[in-house]
Each structure stands twice: as structure tokens, then as C-alpha cells.
Amino acid sequence: PKPQTPRNIASSLVIEASEVLEHFQWREDVKDKAALASELADVALYLLQLASITEIDLEAAVLAKLAVNQEREWPAP
């Protein structure tokens, strides 16, 4: 198996995220929800693994980001 370095995990995360995007290439709807769910699970697993090996409290990071976003001014659509 390949070494589970932060760089390798981050690369895998991006690759899996691009596989999520493939489900929306040239379409707005989801043709195969089960396949999309599998790709989203891959993204989540790599994200959790990356947070773990870099010793980042992902829950705390998400809560902090939500607080920052709540104070942001968002442009009108």
C-alpha cells in the first residue's frame, strides 16, 4: 500500500471530489444516486482521514467556519 501521507491523502481527496463532479458533467440532475453516494462517501472518508493524520479537530474547524460565515456579507444572487 502507498504511504498515508497528508499530501497523498489530499491528492486522493481531490481525485475523489472530481469523480463527484463527473456525475454532473453536462447535466443538472443525478442519473445514478447510488454511484454518487459512493463517491461522496469516498470524499468524506478521505477528508476524515486527512483531518486525523494532520491532527485537526474537524468538528471544531467546521463550527469555527460556520461562525465566520454567519458574520460574512454575501452578495445577492
PDB file of N, CA, C and O in Angstrom:
ATOM      1  N   PRO A   1       0.825  -1.207   0.000  1.00  0.00           N
ATOM      2  CA  PRO A   1       0.000   0.000   0.000  1.00  0.00           C
ATOM      3  C   PRO A   1       0.860   1.258   0.000  1.00  0.00           C
ATOM      4  O   PRO A   1       1.992   1.258   0.483  1.00  0.00           O
ATOM      5  N   LYS A   2       0.298   2.323  -0.550  1.00  0.00           N
ATOM      6  CA  LYS A   2       1.014   3.597  -0.598  1.00  0.00           C
ATOM      7  C   LYS A   2       1.040   4.226   0.782  1.00  0.00           C
ATOM      8  O   LYS A   2       0.131   4.011   1.584  1.00  0.00           O
ATOM      9  N   PRO A   3       2.091   5.013   1.065  1.00  0.00           N
ATOM     10  CA  PRO A   3       2.154   5.681   2.369  1.00  0.00           C
ATOM     11  C   PRO A   3       0.997   6.666   2.532  1.00  0.00           C
ATOM     12  O   PRO A   3       0.623   7.364   1.590  1.00  0.00           O
ATOM     13  N   GLN A   4       0.447   6.710   3.718  1.00  0.00           N
ATOM     14  CA  GLN A   4      -0.689   7.581   4.013  1.00  0.00           C
ATOM     15  C   GLN A   4      -0.193   8.934   4.507  1.00  0.00           C
ATOM     16  O   GLN A   4      -0.427   9.312   5.655  1.00  0.00           O
ATOM     17  N   THR A   5       0.491   9.655   3.630  1.00  0.00           N
ATOM     18  CA  THR A   5       0.992  10.983   3.981  1.00  0.00           C
ATOM     19  C   THR A   5      -0.121  12.006   3.761  1.00  0.00           C
ATOM     20  O   THR A   5      -1.048  11.754   2.992  1.00  0.00           O
ATOM     21  N   PRO A   6      -0.037  13.152   4.427  1.00  0.00           N
ATOM     22  CA  PRO A   6      -1.050  14.185   4.189  1.00  0.00           C
ATOM     23  C   PRO A   6      -1.165  14.558   2.706  1.00  0.00           C
ATOM     24  O   PRO A   6      -2.270  14.754   2.201  1.00  0.00           O
ATOM     25  N   ARG A   7      -0.037  14.656   2.015  1.00  0.00           N
ATOM     26  CA  ARG A   7      -0.078  15.009   0.592  1.00  0.00           C
ATOM     27  C   ARG A   7      -0.808  13.943  -0.217  1.00  0.00           C
ATOM     28  O   ARG A   7      -1.634  14.274  -1.067  1.00  0.00           O
ATOM     29  N   ASN A   8      -0.515  12.675   0.033  1.00  0.00           N
ATOM     30  CA  ASN A   8      -1.175  11.595  -0.704  1.00  0.00           C
ATOM     31  C   ASN A   8      -2.673  11.568  -0.425  1.00  0.00           C
ATOM     32  O   ASN A   8      -3.479  11.367  -1.335  1.00  0.00           O
ATOM     33  N   ILE A   9      -3.037  11.768   0.827  1.00  0.00           N
ATOM     34  CA  ILE A   9      -4.461  11.773   1.182  1.00  0.00           C
ATOM     35  C   ILE A   9      -5.147  12.984   0.551  1.00  0.00           C
ATOM     36  O   ILE A   9      -6.258  12.858   0.038  1.00  0.00           O
ATOM     37  N   ALA A  10      -4.505  14.153   0.581  1.00  0.00           N
ATOM     38  CA  ALA A  10      -5.086  15.350  -0.037  1.00  0.00           C
ATOM     39  C   ALA A  10      -5.265  15.146  -1.543  1.00  0.00           C
ATOM     40  O   ALA A  10      -6.279  15.555  -2.108  1.00  0.00           O
ATOM     41  N   SER A  11      -4.298  14.525  -2.181  1.00  0.00           N
ATOM     42  CA  SER A  11      -4.418  14.237  -3.616  1.00  0.00           C
ATOM     43  C   SER A  11      -5.583  13.298  -3.884  1.00  0.00           C
ATOM     44  O   SER A  11      -6.355  13.510  -4.819  1.00  0.00           O
ATOM     45  N   SER A  12      -5.709  12.274  -3.074  1.00  0.00           N
ATOM     46  CA  SER A  12      -6.819  11.330  -3.232  1.00  0.00           C
ATOM     47  C   SER A  12      -8.160  12.014  -3.004  1.00  0.00           C
ATOM     48  O   SER A  12      -9.138  11.715  -3.689  1.00  0.00           O
ATOM     49  N   LEU A  13      -8.204  12.930  -2.046  1.00  0.00           N
ATOM     50  CA  LEU A  13      -9.427  13.683  -1.769  1.00  0.00           C
ATOM     51  C   LEU A  13      -9.862  14.479  -3.000  1.00  0.00           C
ATOM     52  O   LEU A  13     -11.041  14.483  -3.356  1.00  0.00           O
ATOM     53  N   VAL A  14      -8.916  15.148  -3.643  1.00  0.00           N
ATOM     54  CA  VAL A  14      -9.230  15.942  -4.834  1.00  0.00           C
ATOM     55  C   VAL A  14      -9.678  15.039  -5.987  1.00  0.00           C
ATOM     56  O   VAL A  14     -10.616  15.373  -6.711  1.00  0.00           O
ATOM     57  N   ILE A  15      -9.020  13.919  -6.153  1.00  0.00           N
ATOM     58  CA  ILE A  15      -9.398  12.978  -7.213  1.00  0.00           C
ATOM     59  C   ILE A  15     -10.824  12.487  -6.989  1.00  0.00           C
ATOM     60  O   ILE A  15     -11.625  12.450  -7.923  1.00  0.00           O
ATOM     61  N   GLU A  16     -11.137  12.114  -5.763  1.00  0.00           N
ATOM     62  CA  GLU A  16     -12.493  11.642  -5.466  1.00  0.00           C
ATOM     63  C   GLU A  16     -13.520  12.755  -5.648  1.00  0.00           C
ATOM     64  O   GLU A  16     -14.629  12.499  -6.116  1.00  0.00           O
ATOM     65  N   ALA A  17     -13.164  13.994  -5.284  1.00  0.00           N
ATOM     66  CA  ALA A  17     -14.084  15.120  -5.482  1.00  0.00           C
ATOM     67  C   ALA A  17     -14.358  15.330  -6.968  1.00  0.00           C
ATOM     68  O   ALA A  17     -15.475  15.676  -7.354  1.00  0.00           O
ATOM     69  N   SER A  18     -13.341  15.120  -7.800  1.00  0.00           N
ATOM     70  CA  SER A  18     -13.564  15.260  -9.246  1.00  0.00           C
ATOM     71  C   SER A  18     -14.484  14.158  -9.759  1.00  0.00           C
ATOM     72  O   SER A  18     -15.220  14.368 -10.722  1.00  0.00           O
ATOM     73  N   GLU A  19     -14.451  12.994  -9.131  1.00  0.00           N
ATOM     74  CA  GLU A  19     -15.363  11.919  -9.514  1.00  0.00           C
ATOM     75  C   GLU A  19     -16.803  12.267  -9.142  1.00  0.00           C
ATOM     76  O   GLU A  19     -17.739  11.842  -9.819  1.00  0.00           O
ATOM     77  N   VAL A  20     -16.985  13.036  -8.072  1.00  0.00           N
ATOM     78  CA  VAL A  20     -18.323  13.547  -7.739  1.00  0.00           C
ATOM     79  C   VAL A  20     -18.789  14.470  -8.863  1.00  0.00           C
ATOM     80  O   VAL A  20     -19.930  14.376  -9.316  1.00  0.00           O
ATOM     81  N   LEU A  21     -17.913  15.354  -9.304  1.00  0.00           N
ATOM     82  CA  LEU A  21     -18.259  16.316 -10.350  1.00  0.00           C
ATOM     83  C   LEU A  21     -18.649  15.627 -11.654  1.00  0.00           C
ATOM     84  O   LEU A  21     -19.493  16.131 -12.394  1.00  0.00           O
ATOM     85  N   GLU A  22     -18.042  14.483 -11.938  1.00  0.00           N
ATOM     86  CA  GLU A  22     -18.382  13.752 -13.164  1.00  0.00           C
ATOM     87  C   GLU A  22     -19.868  13.407 -13.228  1.00  0.00           C
ATOM     88  O   GLU A  22     -20.430  13.296 -14.318  1.00  0.00           O
ATOM     89  N   HIS A  23     -20.500  13.238 -12.084  1.00  0.00           N
ATOM     90  CA  HIS A  23     -21.931  12.908 -12.068  1.00  0.00           C
ATOM     91  C   HIS A  23     -22.789  14.071 -12.548  1.00  0.00           C
ATOM     92  O   HIS A  23     -23.964  13.880 -12.861  1.00  0.00           O
ATOM     93  N   PHE A  24     -22.224  15.263 -12.609  1.00  0.00           N
ATOM     94  CA  PHE A  24     -22.970  16.449 -13.030  1.00  0.00           C
ATOM     95  C   PHE A  24     -22.465  17.010 -14.357  1.00  0.00           C
ATOM     96  O   PHE A  24     -22.934  18.053 -14.814  1.00  0.00           O
ATOM     97  N   GLN A  25     -21.500  16.309 -14.978  1.00  0.00           N
ATOM     98  CA  GLN A  25     -20.959  16.799 -16.243  1.00  0.00           C
ATOM     99  C   GLN A  25     -22.043  16.761 -17.308  1.00  0.00           C
ATOM    100  O   GLN A  25     -22.604  15.705 -17.603  1.00  0.00           O
ATOM    101  N   TRP A  26     -22.326  17.905 -17.872  1.00  0.00           N
ATOM    102  CA  TRP A  26     -23.308  18.082 -18.943  1.00  0.00           C
ATOM    103  C   TRP A  26     -24.739  17.809 -18.505  1.00  0.00           C
ATOM    104  O   TRP A  26     -25.602  17.565 -19.348  1.00  0.00           O
ATOM    105  N   ARG A  27     -25.004  17.845 -17.214  1.00  0.00           N
ATOM    106  CA  ARG A  27     -26.368  17.614 -16.735  1.00  0.00           C
ATOM    107  C   ARG A  27     -26.567  18.318 -15.412  1.00  0.00           C
ATOM    108  O   ARG A  27     -25.598  18.641 -14.724  1.00  0.00           O
ATOM    109  N   GLU A  28     -27.788  18.552 -15.058  1.00  0.00           N
ATOM    110  CA  GLU A  28     -28.132  19.177 -13.783  1.00  0.00           C
ATOM    111  C   GLU A  28     -28.684  18.157 -12.792  1.00  0.00           C
ATOM    112  O   GLU A  28     -28.653  18.381 -11.582  1.00  0.00           O
ATOM    113  N   ASP A  29     -29.186  17.046 -13.302  1.00  0.00           N
ATOM    114  CA  ASP A  29     -29.773  16.028 -12.433  1.00  0.00           C
ATOM    115  C   ASP A  29     -28.759  14.921 -12.172  1.00  0.00           C
ATOM    116  O   ASP A  29     -27.709  14.850 -12.811  1.00  0.00           O
ATOM    117  N   VAL A  30     -29.093  14.075 -11.232  1.00  0.00           N
ATOM    118  CA  VAL A  30     -28.232  12.939 -10.894  1.00  0.00           C
ATOM    119  C   VAL A  30     -28.839  11.689 -11.514  1.00  0.00           C
ATOM    120  O   VAL A  30     -29.975  11.321 -11.215  1.00  0.00           O
ATOM    121  N   LYS A  31     -28.074  11.045 -12.375  1.00  0.00           N
ATOM    122  CA  LYS A  31     -28.566   9.853 -13.064  1.00  0.00           C
ATOM    123  C   LYS A  31     -28.497   8.615 -12.169  1.00  0.00           C
ATOM    124  O   LYS A  31     -29.404   7.783 -12.177  1.00  0.00           O
ATOM    125  N   ASP A  32     -27.417   8.501 -11.400  1.00  0.00           N
ATOM    126  CA  ASP A  32     -27.194   7.304 -10.577  1.00  0.00           C
ATOM    127  C   ASP A  32     -26.876   7.739  -9.144  1.00  0.00           C
ATOM    128  O   ASP A  32     -25.719   7.981  -8.798  1.00  0.00           O
ATOM    129  N   LYS A  33     -27.920   7.833  -8.320  1.00  0.00           N
ATOM    130  CA  LYS A  33     -27.731   8.310  -6.944  1.00  0.00           C
ATOM    131  C   LYS A  33     -26.854   7.380  -6.119  1.00  0.00           C
ATOM    132  O   LYS A  33     -26.095   7.846  -5.270  1.00  0.00           O
ATOM    133  N   ALA A  34     -26.942   6.087  -6.351  1.00  0.00           N
ATOM    134  CA  ALA A  34     -26.121   5.142  -5.588  1.00  0.00           C
ATOM    135  C   ALA A  34     -24.637   5.356  -5.885  1.00  0.00           C
ATOM    136  O   ALA A  34     -23.807   5.318  -4.977  1.00  0.00           O
ATOM    137  N   ALA A  35     -24.309   5.581  -7.150  1.00  0.00           N
ATOM    138  CA  ALA A  35     -22.909   5.823  -7.518  1.00  0.00           C
ATOM    139  C   ALA A  35     -22.430   7.153  -6.947  1.00  0.00           C
ATOM    140  O   ALA A  35     -21.299   7.258  -6.473  1.00  0.00           O
ATOM    141  N   LEU A  36     -23.293   8.171  -6.994  1.00  0.00           N
ATOM    142  CA  LEU A  36     -22.938   9.466  -6.408  1.00  0.00           C
ATOM    143  C   LEU A  36     -22.719   9.325  -4.907  1.00  0.00           C
ATOM    144  O   LEU A  36     -21.765   9.880  -4.361  1.00  0.00           O
ATOM    145  N   ALA A  37     -23.595   8.591  -4.245  1.00  0.00           N
ATOM    146  CA  ALA A  37     -23.456   8.377  -2.800  1.00  0.00           C
ATOM    147  C   ALA A  37     -22.122   7.708  -2.478  1.00  0.00           C
ATOM    148  O   ALA A  37     -21.474   8.057  -1.491  1.00  0.00           O
ATOM    149  N   SER A  38     -21.717   6.761  -3.296  1.00  0.00           N
ATOM    150  CA  SER A  38     -20.440   6.073  -3.090  1.00  0.00           C
ATOM    151  C   SER A  38     -19.266   7.041  -3.228  1.00  0.00           C
ATOM    152  O   SER A  38     -18.324   6.994  -2.438  1.00  0.00           O
ATOM    153  N   GLU A  39     -19.323   7.912  -4.224  1.00  0.00           N
ATOM    154  CA  GLU A  39     -18.249   8.895  -4.407  1.00  0.00           C
ATOM    155  C   GLU A  39     -18.226   9.904  -3.262  1.00  0.00           C
ATOM    156  O   GLU A  39     -17.154  10.279  -2.787  1.00  0.00           O
ATOM    157  N   LEU A  40     -19.402  10.345  -2.817  1.00  0.00           N
ATOM    158  CA  LEU A  40     -19.458  11.269  -1.679  1.00  0.00           C
ATOM    159  C   LEU A  40     -18.891  10.614  -0.422  1.00  0.00           C
ATOM    160  O   LEU A  40     -18.226  11.270   0.379  1.00  0.00           O
ATOM    161  N   ALA A  41     -19.153   9.326  -0.253  1.00  0.00           N
ATOM    162  CA  ALA A  41     -18.594   8.601   0.888  1.00  0.00           C
ATOM    163  C   ALA A  41     -17.070   8.559   0.802  1.00  0.00           C
ATOM    164  O   ALA A  41     -16.383   8.715   1.811  1.00  0.00           O
ATOM    165  N   ASP A  42     -16.543   8.349  -0.407  1.00  0.00           N
ATOM    166  CA  ASP A  42     -15.085   8.364  -0.586  1.00  0.00           C
ATOM    167  C   ASP A  42     -14.503   9.713  -0.178  1.00  0.00           C
ATOM    168  O   ASP A  42     -13.485   9.772   0.510  1.00  0.00           O
ATOM    169  N   VAL A  43     -15.155  10.800  -0.606  1.00  0.00           N
ATOM    170  CA  VAL A  43     -14.690  12.145  -0.253  1.00  0.00           C
ATOM    171  C   VAL A  43     -14.696  12.318   1.261  1.00  0.00           C
ATOM    172  O   VAL A  43     -13.726  12.805   1.842  1.00  0.00           O
ATOM    173  N   ALA A  44     -15.793  11.916   1.893  1.00  0.00           N
ATOM    174  CA  ALA A  44     -15.908  12.063   3.349  1.00  0.00           C
ATOM    175  C   ALA A  44     -14.829  11.259   4.070  1.00  0.00           C
ATOM    176  O   ALA A  44     -14.227  11.743   5.029  1.00  0.00           O
ATOM    177  N   LEU A  45     -14.588  10.045   3.617  1.00  0.00           N
ATOM    178  CA  LEU A  45     -13.584   9.204   4.271  1.00  0.00           C
ATOM    179  C   LEU A  45     -12.179   9.790   4.139  1.00  0.00           C
ATOM    180  O   LEU A  45     -11.418   9.803   5.106  1.00  0.00           O
ATOM    181  N   TYR A  46     -11.832  10.275   2.944  1.00  0.00           N
ATOM    182  CA  TYR A  46     -10.516  10.898   2.778  1.00  0.00           C
ATOM    183  C   TYR A  46     -10.408  12.174   3.597  1.00  0.00           C
ATOM    184  O   TYR A  46      -9.353  12.451   4.168  1.00  0.00           O
ATOM    185  N   LEU A  47     -11.484  12.959   3.667  1.00  0.00           N
ATOM    186  CA  LEU A  47     -11.466  14.183   4.469  1.00  0.00           C
ATOM    187  C   LEU A  47     -11.243  13.857   5.945  1.00  0.00           C
ATOM    188  O   LEU A  47     -10.427  14.496   6.610  1.00  0.00           O
ATOM    189  N   LEU A  48     -11.963  12.874   6.449  1.00  0.00           N
ATOM    190  CA  LEU A  48     -11.799  12.475   7.850  1.00  0.00           C
ATOM    191  C   LEU A  48     -10.395  11.941   8.115  1.00  0.00           C
ATOM    192  O   LEU A  48      -9.800  12.227   9.154  1.00  0.00           O
ATOM    193  N   GLN A  49      -9.870  11.166   7.170  1.00  0.00           N
ATOM    194  CA  GLN A  49      -8.521  10.624   7.335  1.00  0.00           C
ATOM    195  C   GLN A  49      -7.481  11.743   7.320  1.00  0.00           C
ATOM    196  O   GLN A  49      -6.539  11.723   8.111  1.00  0.00           O
ATOM    197  N   LEU A  50      -7.645  12.713   6.429  1.00  0.00           N
ATOM    198  CA  LEU A  50      -6.708  13.836   6.360  1.00  0.00           C
ATOM    199  C   LEU A  50      -6.746  14.651   7.645  1.00  0.00           C
ATOM    200  O   LEU A  50      -5.700  15.038   8.167  1.00  0.00           O
ATOM    201  N   ALA A  51      -7.932  14.912   8.153  1.00  0.00           N
ATOM    202  CA  ALA A  51      -8.048  15.643   9.419  1.00  0.00           C
ATOM    203  C   ALA A  51      -7.370  14.862  10.545  1.00  0.00           C
ATOM    204  O   ALA A  51      -6.690  15.446  11.388  1.00  0.00           O
ATOM    205  N   SER A  52      -7.554  13.566  10.555  1.00  0.00           N
ATOM    206  CA  SER A  52      -6.977  12.733  11.606  1.00  0.00           C
ATOM    207  C   SER A  52      -5.445  12.745  11.574  1.00  0.00           C
ATOM    208  O   SER A  52      -4.804  12.951  12.604  1.00  0.00           O
ATOM    209  N   ILE A  53      -4.863  12.525  10.399  1.00  0.00           N
ATOM    210  CA  ILE A  53      -3.399  12.423  10.355  1.00  0.00           C
ATOM    211  C   ILE A  53      -2.715  13.777  10.485  1.00  0.00           C
ATOM    212  O   ILE A  53      -1.520  13.836  10.775  1.00  0.00           O
ATOM    213  N   THR A  54      -3.453  14.869  10.276  1.00  0.00           N
ATOM    214  CA  THR A  54      -2.882  16.202  10.489  1.00  0.00           C
ATOM    215  C   THR A  54      -3.283  16.765  11.852  1.00  0.00           C
ATOM    216  O   THR A  54      -2.990  17.916  12.174  1.00  0.00           O
ATOM    217  N   GLU A  55      -3.950  15.941  12.636  1.00  0.00           N
ATOM    218  CA  GLU A  55      -4.370  16.283  13.998  1.00  0.00           C
ATOM    219  C   GLU A  55      -5.220  17.555  14.033  1.00  0.00           C
ATOM    220  O   GLU A  55      -5.013  18.439  14.865  1.00  0.00           O
ATOM    221  N   ILE A  56      -6.174  17.624  13.115  1.00  0.00           N
ATOM    222  CA  ILE A  56      -7.123  18.735  13.074  1.00  0.00           C
ATOM    223  C   ILE A  56      -8.462  18.241  13.592  1.00  0.00           C
ATOM    224  O   ILE A  56      -8.982  17.220  13.141  1.00  0.00           O
ATOM    225  N   ASP A  57      -9.007  18.979  14.541  1.00  0.00           N
ATOM    226  CA  ASP A  57     -10.336  18.681  15.066  1.00  0.00           C
ATOM    227  C   ASP A  57     -11.334  19.205  14.040  1.00  0.00           C
ATOM    228  O   ASP A  57     -11.652  20.395  14.022  1.00  0.00           O
ATOM    229  N   LEU A  58     -11.821  18.316  13.193  1.00  0.00           N
ATOM    230  CA  LEU A  58     -12.679  18.730  12.091  1.00  0.00           C
ATOM    231  C   LEU A  58     -13.994  19.327  12.581  1.00  0.00           C
ATOM    232  O   LEU A  58     -14.498  20.283  11.991  1.00  0.00           O
ATOM    233  N   GLU A  59     -14.547  18.779  13.642  1.00  0.00           N
ATOM    234  CA  GLU A  59     -15.789  19.339  14.187  1.00  0.00           C
ATOM    235  C   GLU A  59     -15.573  20.787  14.630  1.00  0.00           C
ATOM    236  O   GLU A  59     -16.385  21.660  14.324  1.00  0.00           O
ATOM    237  N   ALA A  60     -14.484  21.037  15.348  1.00  0.00           N
ATOM    238  CA  ALA A  60     -14.181  22.399  15.797  1.00  0.00           C
ATOM    239  C   ALA A  60     -13.922  23.321  14.606  1.00  0.00           C
ATOM    240  O   ALA A  60     -14.344  24.478  14.613  1.00  0.00           O
ATOM    241  N   ALA A  61     -13.236  22.819  13.592  1.00  0.00           N
ATOM    242  CA  ALA A  61     -12.949  23.626  12.406  1.00  0.00           C
ATOM    243  C   ALA A  61     -14.232  23.996  11.667  1.00  0.00           C
ATOM    244  O   ALA A  61     -14.381  25.126  11.203  1.00  0.00           O
ATOM    245  N   VAL A  62     -15.150  23.048  11.561  1.00  0.00           N
ATOM    246  CA  VAL A  62     -16.427  23.317  10.886  1.00  0.00           C
ATOM    247  C   VAL A  62     -17.238  24.336  11.677  1.00  0.00           C
ATOM    248  O   VAL A  62     -17.800  25.268  11.100  1.00  0.00           O
ATOM    249  N   LEU A  63     -17.298  24.164  12.983  1.00  0.00           N
ATOM    250  CA  LEU A  63     -18.052  25.115  13.810  1.00  0.00           C
ATOM    251  C   LEU A  63     -17.455  26.516  13.726  1.00  0.00           C
ATOM    252  O   LEU A  63     -18.190  27.501  13.654  1.00  0.00           O
ATOM    253  N   ALA A  64     -16.125  26.611  13.734  1.00  0.00           N
ATOM    254  CA  ALA A  64     -15.467  27.913  13.610  1.00  0.00           C
ATOM    255  C   ALA A  64     -15.762  28.538  12.249  1.00  0.00           C
ATOM    256  O   ALA A  64     -16.008  29.741  12.158  1.00  0.00           O
ATOM    257  N   LYS A  65     -15.740  27.737  11.204  1.00  0.00           N
ATOM    258  CA  LYS A  65     -16.019  28.246   9.860  1.00  0.00           C
ATOM    259  C   LYS A  65     -17.469  28.703   9.740  1.00  0.00           C
ATOM    260  O   LYS A  65     -17.744  29.723   9.107  1.00  0.00           O
ATOM    261  N   LEU A  66     -18.394  27.966  10.335  1.00  0.00           N
ATOM    262  CA  LEU A  66     -19.800  28.375  10.320  1.00  0.00           C
ATOM    263  C   LEU A  66     -19.979  29.723  11.010  1.00  0.00           C
ATOM    264  O   LEU A  66     -20.758  30.560  10.554  1.00  0.00           O
ATOM    265  N   ALA A  67     -19.261  29.929  12.104  1.00  0.00           N
ATOM    266  CA  ALA A  67     -19.342  31.209  12.822  1.00  0.00           C
ATOM    267  C   ALA A  67     -18.809  32.346  11.954  1.00  0.00           C
ATOM    268  O   ALA A  67     -19.400  33.424  11.913  1.00  0.00           O
ATOM    269  N   VAL A  68     -17.696  32.111  11.260  1.00  0.00           N
ATOM    270  CA  VAL A  68     -17.134  33.122  10.360  1.00  0.00           C
ATOM    271  C   VAL A  68     -18.118  33.417   9.228  1.00  0.00           C
ATOM    272  O   VAL A  68     -18.365  34.578   8.900  1.00  0.00           O
ATOM    273  N   ASN A  69     -18.672  32.369   8.639  1.00  0.00           N
ATOM    274  CA  ASN A  69     -19.604  32.551   7.523  1.00  0.00           C
ATOM    275  C   ASN A  69     -20.869  33.285   7.941  1.00  0.00           C
ATOM    276  O   ASN A  69     -21.449  34.027   7.149  1.00  0.00           O
ATOM    277  N   GLN A  70     -21.294  33.082   9.168  1.00  0.00           N
ATOM    278  CA  GLN A  70     -22.501  33.745   9.653  1.00  0.00           C
ATOM    279  C   GLN A  70     -22.304  35.263   9.694  1.00  0.00           C
ATOM    280  O   GLN A  70     -23.257  36.021   9.511  1.00  0.00           O
ATOM    281  N   GLU A  71     -21.078  35.698   9.931  1.00  0.00           N
ATOM    282  CA  GLU A  71     -20.778  37.127  10.012  1.00  0.00           C
ATOM    283  C   GLU A  71     -20.461  37.745   8.649  1.00  0.00           C
ATOM    284  O   GLU A  71     -20.413  38.968   8.518  1.00  0.00           O
ATOM    285  N   ARG A  72     -20.248  36.918   7.651  1.00  0.00           N
ATOM    286  CA  ARG A  72     -19.885  37.426   6.319  1.00  0.00           C
ATOM    287  C   ARG A  72     -21.071  38.079   5.630  1.00  0.00           C
ATOM    288  O   ARG A  72     -22.229  37.731   5.862  1.00  0.00           O
ATOM    289  N   GLU A  73     -20.742  39.032   4.780  1.00  0.00           N
ATOM    290  CA  GLU A  73     -21.753  39.642   3.913  1.00  0.00           C
ATOM    291  C   GLU A  73     -21.684  38.904   2.580  1.00  0.00           C
ATOM    292  O   GLU A  73     -20.647  38.892   1.918  1.00  0.00           O
ATOM    293  N   TRP A  74     -22.788  38.299   2.202  1.00  0.00           N
ATOM    294  CA  TRP A  74     -22.830  37.532   0.966  1.00  0.00           C
ATOM    295  C   TRP A  74     -23.484  38.374  -0.129  1.00  0.00           C
ATOM    296  O   TRP A  74     -24.506  39.015   0.115  1.00  0.00           O
ATOM    297  N   PRO A  75     -22.911  38.378  -1.322  1.00  0.00           N
ATOM    298  CA  PRO A  75     -23.523  39.143  -2.410  1.00  0.00           C
ATOM    299  C   PRO A  75     -24.872  38.537  -2.802  1.00  0.00           C
ATOM    300  O   PRO A  75     -25.079  37.327  -2.709  1.00  0.00           O
ATOM    301  N   ALA A  76     -25.763  39.390  -3.233  1.00  0.00           N
ATOM    302  CA  ALA A  76     -27.075  38.922  -3.679  1.00  0.00           C
ATOM    303  C   ALA A  76     -26.910  38.085  -4.945  1.00  0.00           C
ATOM    304  O   ALA A  76     -26.054  38.378  -5.779  1.00  0.00           O
ATOM    305  N   PRO A  77     -27.730  37.043  -5.087  1.00  0.00           N
ATOM    306  CA  PRO A  77     -27.613  36.188  -6.291  1.00  0.00           C
ATOM    307  C   PRO A  77     -28.010  36.909  -7.564  1.00  0.00           C
ATOM    308  O   PRO A  77     -27.963  36.322  -8.646  1.00  0.00           O
TER     309      PRO A  77
END
